[in-house]
Amino acid sequence: MDRRLPCTYILASRRRGTLYVGVTSNLIQRIWQHKNDVTDGFTNRYGVHRLVWFERHETMESAILREKTIKGWKRDWKVRLIEEENSHWIDLYPALI
């Protein structure tokens, strides 16, 4: 995977646990930062480190728009989105590196 590719992603603390929706231009680096608690914030505070869903985009603008859209969704919709592609909530990060 190209390291410089706009992505929208969802992290979870565990299966059906706390969710975090984010956007980045470097998915591998950004997930590493979350997993290693590089900065204080939501994912650090609530132990949200498991990459359970991501989507590549051609532009940062489309990735940001998708992030905002998903953030506005009900939790059930987010869970359904994850489970359509990752029914066991497996951490997808190891397959990226």
DONU-799525 format. One record per residue (C-alpha): residue in one letter; x, y, z. Coordinates in nm, 4 decimals, always signed. Example, Ala and Ser with C-alpha at 12.3 -4.5 7.8 and 13.67 -1.06 7.14 Angstrom:
{A; {+1.2300; -0.4500; +0.7800}}
{S; {+1.3670; -0.1060; +0.7140}}
***
This chain:
{M; {+0.0000; +0.0000; +0.0000}}
{D; {+0.1272; +0.3470; -0.0885}}
{R; {+0.2131; +0.5200; +0.2394}}
{R; {+0.0927; +0.8586; +0.1068}}
{L; {-0.2655; +0.7796; +0.0222}}
{P; {-0.5643; +0.9626; +0.1722}}
{C; {-0.7698; +0.7288; +0.3899}}
{T; {-1.0682; +0.7400; +0.6195}}
{Y; {-1.0439; +0.4865; +0.9008}}
{I; {-1.2180; +0.3492; +1.2079}}
{L; {-1.0436; +0.2292; +1.5226}}
{A; {-1.2061; +0.0262; +1.8001}}
{S; {-1.1080; -0.0542; +2.1568}}
{R; {-1.2389; -0.4107; +2.1110}}
{R; {-1.5168; -0.5921; +1.9256}}
{R; {-1.8188; -0.3604; +1.9379}}
{G; {-1.6276; -0.1353; +2.1781}}
{T; {-1.5494; +0.2350; +2.1697}}
{L; {-1.5093; +0.3687; +1.8141}}
{Y; {-1.2972; +0.6462; +1.6661}}
{V; {-1.3281; +0.7792; +1.3105}}
{G; {-1.0289; +0.9529; +1.1575}}
{V; {-0.8651; +1.0674; +0.8343}}
{T; {-0.5010; +1.0696; +0.7269}}
{S; {-0.2706; +1.0893; +0.4286}}
{N; {-0.0381; +0.8247; +0.5766}}
{L; {-0.2372; +0.5375; +0.7273}}
{I; {+0.0545; +0.3238; +0.8455}}
{Q; {+0.2212; +0.6112; +1.0289}}
{R; {-0.1037; +0.7408; +1.1778}}
{I; {-0.2152; +0.4036; +1.3124}}
{W; {+0.1320; +0.3488; +1.4589}}
{Q; {+0.0924; +0.6835; +1.6391}}
{H; {-0.2454; +0.5755; +1.7798}}
{K; {-0.1135; +0.2350; +1.8906}}
{N; {+0.1869; +0.3904; +2.0621}}
{D; {-0.0075; +0.6733; +2.2303}}
{V; {+0.2206; +0.9338; +2.0731}}
{T; {-0.0223; +1.2149; +2.1521}}
{D; {-0.2740; +1.2666; +2.4275}}
{G; {-0.6303; +1.2443; +2.3138}}
{F; {-0.9363; +1.0288; +2.2722}}
{T; {-0.7678; +0.7124; +2.1444}}
{N; {-0.5046; +0.7259; +2.4173}}
{R; {-0.7580; +0.7987; +2.6927}}
{Y; {-0.9976; +0.5178; +2.5912}}
{G; {-0.7518; +0.2583; +2.4581}}
{V; {-0.8843; +0.2742; +2.1018}}
{H; {-0.6024; +0.1140; +1.9032}}
{R; {-0.7468; -0.1573; +1.6772}}
{L; {-0.7789; -0.0664; +1.3072}}
{V; {-1.1055; -0.2342; +1.2077}}
{W; {-1.1974; -0.0509; +0.8854}}
{F; {-1.0387; +0.1822; +0.6326}}
{E; {-1.1158; +0.3226; +0.2925}}
{R; {-0.8749; +0.4709; +0.0392}}
{H; {-0.9535; +0.7954; -0.1451}}
{E; {-0.8093; +0.9726; -0.4439}}
{T; {-0.7997; +1.3108; -0.2678}}
{M; {-0.7726; +1.4375; +0.0874}}
{E; {-1.0886; +1.6385; +0.0298}}
{S; {-1.2941; +1.3265; -0.0420}}
{A; {-1.1407; +1.1459; +0.2572}}
{I; {-1.2281; +1.4377; +0.4874}}
{L; {-1.5828; +1.4540; +0.3518}}
{R; {-1.6267; +1.0807; +0.4127}}
{E; {-1.4878; +1.1150; +0.7678}}
{K; {-1.7370; +1.3922; +0.8451}}
{T; {-2.0207; +1.1876; +0.6977}}
{I; {-1.9367; +0.8779; +0.9016}}
{K; {-1.8927; +1.0812; +1.2193}}
{G; {-2.2519; +1.2006; +1.1718}}
{W; {-2.3860; +0.8474; +1.1473}}
{K; {-2.5572; +0.6542; +1.4240}}
{R; {-2.3362; +0.4024; +1.6021}}
{D; {-2.5325; +0.1086; +1.4556}}
{W; {-2.4519; +0.2286; +1.1035}}
{K; {-2.0806; +0.2445; +1.1858}}
{V; {-2.0906; -0.1064; +1.3331}}
{R; {-2.2675; -0.2335; +1.0210}}
{L; {-2.0036; -0.0693; +0.7987}}
{I; {-1.7251; -0.2424; +0.9933}}
{E; {-1.8954; -0.5810; +1.0030}}
{E; {-1.9683; -0.5812; +0.6283}}
{E; {-1.5934; -0.6140; +0.5663}}
{N; {-1.4510; -0.7266; +0.9007}}
{S; {-1.7102; -0.9341; +1.0851}}
{H; {-1.4592; -1.0543; +1.3478}}
{W; {-1.3214; -0.7049; +1.4161}}
{I; {-0.9668; -0.8226; +1.3391}}
{D; {-0.6927; -0.5613; +1.3681}}
{L; {-0.6068; -0.4794; +1.0060}}
{Y; {-0.2864; -0.2926; +1.0862}}
{P; {-0.0461; -0.5922; +1.0767}}
{A; {-0.1499; -0.6668; +0.7173}}
{L; {-0.0519; -0.3103; +0.6173}}
{I; {+0.3048; -0.3199; +0.7439}}
***
